Amino acid sequence: MKIRNLTALMLGLSFVGAAFAAPTTQPLKPYPLKTCIVSDEVLGGDMGEPVVSSYEGQEIKFCCNSCPKKFAKDPAKYMKKLAAVPTTAPSN
Protein backbone atom coordinates (compact mmCIF):
# COMPACT_ATOMS: atom_id res chain seq x y z
CA MET A 1 0.00 0.00 0.00
CA LYS A 2 2.82 2.44 0.83
CA ILE A 3 4.52 1.86 -2.52
CA ARG A 4 1.27 2.56 -4.38
CA ASN A 5 0.80 5.84 -2.45
CA LEU A 6 4.40 6.84 -3.12
CA THR A 7 3.99 6.12 -6.83
CA ALA A 8 0.78 8.15 -6.96
CA LEU A 9 2.49 11.01 -5.14
CA MET A 10 5.43 10.97 -7.55
CA LEU A 11 3.13 10.94 -10.58
CA GLY A 12 1.06 13.74 -9.12
CA LEU A 13 4.14 15.85 -8.47
CA SER A 14 5.42 15.29 -11.98
CA PHE A 15 2.12 16.57 -13.44
CA VAL A 16 2.16 19.58 -11.12
CA GLY A 17 5.74 20.31 -12.17
CA ALA A 18 4.76 20.14 -15.82
CA ALA A 19 1.84 22.51 -15.25
CA PHE A 20 4.12 25.12 -13.69
CA ALA A 21 7.01 24.72 -16.10
CA ALA A 22 8.40 27.92 -17.54
CA PRO A 23 6.48 28.93 -20.66
CA THR A 24 8.33 29.05 -23.94
CA THR A 25 9.43 32.60 -24.53
CA GLN A 26 9.49 34.53 -27.75
CA PRO A 27 12.71 36.36 -28.63
CA LEU A 28 12.80 39.91 -27.32
CA LYS A 29 12.45 42.81 -29.72
CA PRO A 30 15.92 44.38 -29.94
CA TYR A 31 16.50 47.71 -28.25
CA PRO A 32 16.72 50.34 -31.04
CA LEU A 33 18.28 53.27 -29.16
CA LYS A 34 21.94 54.06 -28.49
CA THR A 35 20.96 55.91 -25.32
CA CYS A 36 19.38 55.00 -21.99
CA ILE A 37 15.59 54.98 -22.20
CA VAL A 38 15.38 56.94 -18.90
CA SER A 39 18.29 59.38 -18.80
CA ASP A 40 19.22 59.65 -22.49
CA GLU A 41 22.87 58.99 -21.54
CA VAL A 42 24.92 57.23 -24.21
CA LEU A 43 25.04 53.50 -23.50
CA GLY A 44 28.49 52.10 -22.80
CA GLY A 45 29.91 55.53 -22.11
CA ASP A 46 31.16 56.88 -18.79
CA MET A 47 28.57 54.82 -16.89
CA GLY A 48 30.06 51.52 -18.06
CA GLU A 49 28.28 48.59 -19.65
CA PRO A 50 24.51 49.00 -19.98
CA VAL A 51 22.07 47.26 -17.65
CA VAL A 52 19.91 45.07 -19.88
CA SER A 53 16.36 44.13 -18.94
CA SER A 54 13.05 43.49 -20.67
CA TYR A 55 9.52 44.80 -20.53
CA GLU A 56 6.54 43.20 -22.27
CA GLY A 57 8.69 41.41 -24.86
CA GLN A 58 10.93 44.41 -25.52
CA GLU A 59 14.61 44.50 -24.63
CA ILE A 60 15.38 47.61 -22.57
CA LYS A 61 18.82 49.08 -21.86
CA PHE A 62 19.72 51.43 -19.05
CA CYS A 63 22.92 53.39 -18.43
CA CYS A 64 23.12 52.46 -14.73
CA ASN A 65 21.46 50.55 -11.89
CA SER A 66 19.35 53.57 -10.84
CA CYS A 67 17.44 53.89 -14.09
CA PRO A 68 15.48 50.59 -13.92
CA LYS A 69 13.90 51.81 -10.66
CA LYS A 70 12.81 55.05 -12.32
CA PHE A 71 11.51 53.12 -15.33
CA ALA A 72 9.45 50.83 -13.08
CA LYS A 73 7.59 53.82 -11.60
CA ASP A 74 6.13 54.83 -14.98
CA PRO A 75 7.05 52.42 -17.78
CA ALA A 76 4.43 53.81 -20.19
CA LYS A 77 6.17 57.19 -20.11
CA TYR A 78 9.44 55.66 -21.24
CA MET A 79 7.97 53.15 -23.68
CA LYS A 80 6.61 56.11 -25.67
CA LYS A 81 10.23 56.81 -26.65
CA LEU A 82 10.45 53.41 -28.30
CA ALA A 83 7.09 53.84 -30.01
CA ALA A 84 8.42 57.05 -31.57
CA VAL A 85 11.44 55.30 -33.14
CA PRO A 86 10.75 54.76 -36.83
CA THR A 87 10.96 51.16 -37.96
CA THR A 88 12.95 50.50 -41.06
CA ALA A 89 11.42 48.45 -43.83
CA PRO A 90 13.37 45.32 -44.77
CA SER A 91 15.45 45.76 -47.89
CA ASN A 92 14.83 43.48 -50.86
C-alpha angles and dihedrals in degrees: 000000000000092000091052091051091047091050091049090049092050092048091047092051092049090055091047090050091051091050092054097041116132111273118243108264129219117230113270120252106252118253107253101196130086090208136065112275090226108036102021089230115150110263115243092017127113091327093063128231115358122257106240122208138146138237125191094337095316123114110232127195127200130190094226145000093270096062098066089060091053091046091052091057093062113003094166090062092057097038088062087071090061093045088056093056109102115237116227119230115238113259119239 
